[in-house]
Amino acid sequence: MKGDKFLDDIGDITFIGQENLNNDLANYVKKYSFSQQEIQFIVDHRKENITSIEIGFTDARWTDTALRYVEENEAFLLKMLKRLGFNYDGPSRSS
């Protein structure tokens, strides 16, 4: 991918990371007609993860074959996201 031509073909996208989700989301919705009460609800809401993950789930489940598959088949998407400021390092490779 060269240049920013692809930007002409996609909508306006805002990425919000999970690291500071409540505050980043609250800052984002301030641009719209959210009330101060709604914004405060977002800020004050406790962190919650309802994902059911097996104990011991780690990056180790990513095999070199699976990592290569993602790198090859999603290369354009990963380059687009990186150009838009969303850097995904992915799981670490086994040694």
Secondary structure, 3 states (H helix, E strand, C coil): CCCCHHHHHCCCCCCCCCCCHHHHHHHHHCCCCCCHHHHHHHHHCCCCCCCCCCCCCCHHHCCHHHHHHHHHHCHHHHHHHHHCCCCCCCCCCCC
